């Protein structure tokens, strides 16, 4: 059931200054960190040991080793849709407007849902790997693939009626028709995207990140070629760009699936298709549904801000600036996304291995990195504020407005980096349900009402809309920090052990 017992783990384990690491496959087990003893606050005790620089630096190195490739993978995945829209942009204003609207609509109603549901694998696979229940990782992934494929069916119907939905909410009919045509060709890619995210979570929770970087890089290079052929060398036009996106997602799935099938690194975690994946679907959904809400509630709030910009005086200018701001934020967001994935992996692995103090140290190290990254990004954002707008528009009015928005954007980038990292730690603990409620309150009880207040009552305009987002982020970060301070890590380790054990027992009973 578990891994083979054998030689010891890596040399870092021998340092008395470091918490016990998760064992290598075939490595010896960790010390009984979950056992008896007082239920003291380990986070606070770690803070008092902050002079133990070598332990924290070692953990930082581990997370950076994970986060670097994961940041690149996130950027490469994000770039596939961006490249498609860029190719369409050279076909004219109408195709560009349709492709942009279709991409935004597909992300809000489809891709973000699947991304959120797939993140349920973070605690399941991560804690299972830490507990050495290696074969359960493949079962968890198969179960997730089945659920996400089924979930893609109703989402595909929504995309099929994109033009009708957009016209029903008052969008331009001509642009809506173009968007609907583009979205229809994205539908097959929706199914591929769900499978892709399952493979990504399966591999990253095993600390296998460089093969994902390689396959993503190959996919993007291939995507550029396919886009050029289908958009410019055929009669498909903007449909060709959407088709290229779909093809590229399926190619990425094929490359990762081939790696999982034939790689020695996955020989214990992937043991072939199993009927065990058909069972315990309800337990998976108990994590997947809150995970989807956790992701979507945040994502939708930012899109809602852009829609609200269209109700302001001079809506063309406000919408353009808010769209550029949102695009800039998503690019920067790839960095904390990598950090978030890294800390989620580390926390889930250590909790599954029964090392609560190591899990706690992972959060402490990740928070230090998030604050450092946030300050650096904020500083760069402010320094480039006078030139950034010209990358998107030659109009002086747009560029000047962007320069005013950039300091506000820098503040939100700083806060967003911290919340993203802490959310990753909470995901590693399996706290998706709590985090979805936090996001609901932060963005829809505080954030959006504050944005409306600043923009329409106090007449601050587009800046006021983004200030509402900052209010939401302040609430979100504050609650997440309190959650991390109040976590009983011993109890979380016991929960992780019980979760892995229960899934394994259920699998054995089949």
N, C-alpha and C positions, 0 to 999 in steps of 0.2 A: 504493500500500500504506500508506504513512505519511501524515501531514498535509501540507498544502501549505506550501511555504517562502514566507515573506513578511515582514511587518513584525516589529519587535522585540516583546518581552514587556512586562509592566507596569513601571511606574516604579520599583518597589522593587528591580528587578534592577540598577539603575544604582548602587546604594549599594555602595561598596567594602567595607563592613563586613559585608555579608550574603553567605551562600553563594549560588551560582547557583540560581535557582528553576527549577522545571520550566517548559518553554516553553508559552506559550499555543498553542491550536490555530492553526496557521498561523504560529507564532512561530519565531524562529531557534533553532537547537539550542544546547545548553549547551557549555561548554568541556569538554575531554576529561579529566574528573576521574578516569576509570577507568584511564587509561593507565598507563604505566610508573611507575617510582619505587619507593621503599622501601615495604614492607608494614608501615608503622608503625601503632600503635594510635591511630586517629583519635579515639576517645572520650576517651582520656587527653589528647590534644593539645587537644581542645575544652575540657576542664576547665581547662587552663592558660590558655585564652583567655576565661575566664568573666567577665573585666572588660569584655569587649565586650558591654555591656548592650544596645545598640541592636539587635544581631543577634539576641540571645535574645528580647528583647521583641517584635521583629517576628515571630519564629516563634511566640511565645505568642499573638500577635494572630491569626495565621493559623489556629492550631489552635482557639482560642476561637470564631472565626467559623464553623468547622465543627462544633465540639463542642456549642455552644449549641442549634442546631436539632436535632442528632442526639439530644441528651438529651431534648428535648421529644418527638421522634418515638418514642423508646423508651418514655417514660412513656405516651404516647397508645396505643401498641400494647399495652402491659401493661394499661392501664385497660379495654380491651374485655372481657377475661375477668372482671376484678374487678367491673365494672359489672353484668355478667350475674349473677354470684353475689350481688351486693347486692340486685338485684331479686328473686331467688329467696328471699333471706332473709326477705322479708315474707310468704312463703307458709306458713311454719312451720318447725319444727326439722328434721323429716325431709327435706323438699326441700332445705333449706340444707346439711344434712350430706351428702346425696347429690351435690349440685352441687359442693360443696367437694372431696369425695373424687374425683369424676370429673375435675374440672379439674386436680387435682394428678396423678392417674394419667395423664391425657392429656399433660400437660406432660413428665412423666418418660419416657413410652414413645413419644411422638410428636413434639410440637412442638420439644422440645430437640434431638432428632436432626436434624430438618430445619434448624433454626437453625444447628447446627454444620456440617452439610454445605454450606450456602449460604456459610459464611464462607470456603470455599475460593476464592471469587471475589475475596476481598480482595487476595491477591498477584497472581492472574491478570489481573483487570481493572485493578488499580492499577498494576502494572508495565507492562502493555500500554499503558495511557494515558500513562504517563511516557515510554515508548519511541515514542510517536506511532503505534503500531499500532492506530489508532482503530477500524477495522472489526472487529478481533478481539474487542472488548468485547461486541458483539452476538452473536458466535458463542459466546463463553464463556458468556454468559447463556442462550442457547438450549440449549446443552449441559447447563448446570446445571438448567434447568427440566425437561428430559427426564429426567435422572437422578433429580431430586427427586420428579417425578410417579410414576416407577416405584418409588422407595423408599417412597412413601406407601401403596402397595397392601398390602404386608405389615403396615405400621403400622396401616392401617385394619382389618385382620383382628384385630389385637391389641385395638383399641378396641371392636370388635364383641363381643368376649368379656370385656369389663371386669367384669361382675357375676360370672361364673364364676371369673375369676382372683382377684378380691378375696375371694370366699368360700373359695377354695382356700387362701388364706394366712391364713384365720381371722378375716376382717372380719365385722361384723354382717350377717346375710343381708338384712334389710330395707333397710339403708342401701346395701348392695351392689347390690340390685336397682334402687334409685333412681339410683345412680351409673351403672349400666349403661345405663339408659334415656337419661340425660343425655348419656353419652359417644357413643351411637349417632348422635345429632343433631349431634355435633361432627365426625363423620367427613368430610362434604363440606368442612368448613372446613380440614381437614388438608391437602387438596390445594391449597386457596387460599393457605394459609399458606406453603407451600413456594415457590409462584410469587411471593408478596409479598416474601419475603426475597431472592429472586433479583433482583427489580426494585430493591429497596433497595440492595443491594450494587453493582449496575450503576450506579445514579445517584450514590451517595455517593463511589465511587472517581473520578468525574469532577468532584467538588466541587459537585455539584448537590444542595443540601440543602433549600432553602426550598420547592420544589414538594412534596417529601415531607412537610414540616411542614404545608403547606396541605391536602393530600389526607388526611393522618392526622386533622387537626382536623375536617374535614368528615365523615369516616367516624365519628368518635366521637360527634359531634352527631347524626348519623343513627342511630347505634347506640342511643342513649338513647331516641329516639322509637320505633324498632322494638321494643326491649325492652319498653317500656311497653305497646305495642299487643299484642304476642304473649303477654306474661305476664299482663297484667291485663284486657285487652279481648277475649280469646279464651279458649277452653277448653284451651289447650295447657299452661298452668302452667309447670313448670320446663323442659319440652321447648321451650317458646317462647323461653326465655333462651338455650338452646344453639343453637336455630335462628337467633336474632338474631346470635349470635357468628359463625356460618357465613356468614350474609348479609353482615355487615359486612366480613369478610375478603375476600369476593369483590368487594364494592364498592370496597374499597381497591385491589385488584389491577386492576380495570377502570379506575379513575382514573389510576393510575400507568402502565398500559399505553397509555392514550389519550395521556398526556403524552409518553411515549417515542415513540409513533408520529408525532405531529404537531408536536412541539416542534423549533424550529430548533437548540436546544442539543444535540440528540441526532442531528442529521442525518448526522454522520460516523460515529457509533458504532453507530447502528441503521440497517442498510441492508436490512432485511427478512429473512424466513425464508430459511435456507440449509441445504443438505444437508451443508455443512462441519461443522455441529453434531453430526452423527452419527458423526464420526470423532474420534479421540483421547479417547474416553470413558474409557479405562483411565488415561490420564495425569491426567484430572480426578479420577478416583476415588482416585488415589494421594495427592491432597491432601484430598479430601472426607472420606474415611473417618477419617484421623487428626484432621481438624477436628471431626468429629462426636464422636469419643472425647474430644478435648480439652475440648469443651463439656459433654458428658454426664457424664464422670467427676466433674467438679466439682459439677454440678447434683445428681447422684444422692447425693453424700455428704451434702449438707445435708438432703435428704429422709430419708436414712437416720437422721440424728440425731433427727428428729421421731419416727420409728418406734421408735427405741431409748428415747425418753422414755416410751413406753407400757409399758415393762418396769420402770420405776422405781416405788418406793412412791408412793402417791397419783398414779396415772397420769393421772387427769383433769386435775389441776392442772398437772402437768409438761408434758403434751401441749399444753394450752391456752397456757401461757407460751412453750413452744418454738415453737409455731405463730405466735404473735404476734411473737416475735423474728425468725422467718424472714420473715414478711410485711414487717416493718420493714426488714430487711436488703435485700430485693428492691427496695423502694421507693428506698432510698438508693443501691442498686447501679446505678440508671439513670444516675446522674451519672458515675461512672467508666466506664460502658459508652459514653457519649458521648465521653469523653476517649480511650478505647481505640480507638473507630472513627476518631477524628480522627488519632491518631498512626499507625494502620495505613494510612490513606489517604496521609498525608504521607510515610511511610517507603517505601511501595510506589511512589508516584509518583516520588519522587526517585531511588530505585534504578533504576527503569525508565528514567529520563532520564539515567542515568549520573552522578549527583551523590552519591557516597557521603558526602561531608562534610556536605551538607545533610541527608541521611537521619539521620546521627549527631546533628546538632544538633536534629533533630525529637525524638529520643528524650530528649535532655538537657532540652529545654524541657518535654516532656510529664511527665517525672519531677518537675520542679519544681512543675508544676500539680497533679499527683497528690498530692504531699506536702502542699501548701497546702490542697487540697480535703479531704484526709483529716483534717487537724488541725481544720479548721472544722467538719466533720461530727461528729467525735468530741466536740468542745466542745459543740455544740448537743445532741447525744445525751445527754451528761451533765447539761446544764442542764435538760432537759425530763423527766428520769427519774422525777420524782415525779408527773407529770401524764399521761405518755404511756399508762400502763396503763388509765386511766379512759376513753380513747377507744375501747377495745375491750371493756371489761367494767366493770360497776358493783360487782363483788365486791371487797371490800377485800383479801382474800387474794391475788387475782390481781394487783391493782394494786401491792401491796407487793412481790410476787415480781418483777414487771417492773422495778420501781425498782432492785432488786438486780442484775438481769440487764443493765441498760442500760450500766454502765461496761464490762462484758465485751463487750457488743455494740459499744460505741464502739471498743474495741481492734481487734475483727475488721473493722469498717468501715474503719478506717485502713489496716490491712494489705491488705484486699481491694481498696481503691482503687489501691494501688501495684501489686499483682499483676495486676489487670485491665488497667492501662495498659501495663505491660511485656509482657503477653501480646499486646496489640494490636500493639506494635512487632514482636514475634516473628512474628505473623501476617502483617504486612506484608512480612517477609523470606521467608515461605513455610516457617517452621520448625514447622509444626503437628505433625509426627511427633515431634519432640523434646519439644514442650510436652505432648503427650498422655502421654508416658512420665513427664515431670515431675509431671503431675497424678496419674497412677496411683500413683507413689511417695509423693507428699506426702499425699494424702488416704487412701489405702488401706493403705499401709505404716506411716505415721506418724499421720495424723489420726484415723481411726476406732479403731485400737487404743488411742491415747491417750485418746480420749473414753470408751471402755469402762473403761480403767484408772481415770480420774478419777471416773467416775460410779458404777461398780459395785464397784470394789476399794477405792478411797479414800473412797467414799461422799460425794462432793461434790454429787451429784444432777445436776439439769439444767444447773447452772452448769459442772459438769465436762464434760458433753457439748459445750458450746460452747467450753470451753477446749481440747478436742481439735481442734476446727476451727481455733482460733488456732495451735496447734502446726503443723497442716498448712500454714497460710498463711505462717508463719515460714519453713518449709522451702521452700515454693514461691517466695516473694519472694527468699530468699537465692540459690537456684539461678538465677532469672531475672536478678538483678543481675549475678551472675558471668557468665552468658551474654552480657549486653549489654556487659560490660567486655572480654570476650574475642573479640567479633565482629571479624572482619577485614572492614571495610566495603567496601574495594576489591573483595575477592573476592565479597561479596554483590551488589555492583553488576554484576559480570561474570556472575554466575549469573542475575540478573534479565534482563540483556541477552540471554543465551543462551536463556533460557526463552521470552521474547517472540519471539525470532528463530525458534526451532524450531517454535513454534506457527504462526507466519506462513508458514514454508516448507511445513509440512504442509498448511496451507489452500490454498496456491498449487498444490500438487501434485494437488489433487482436480480 
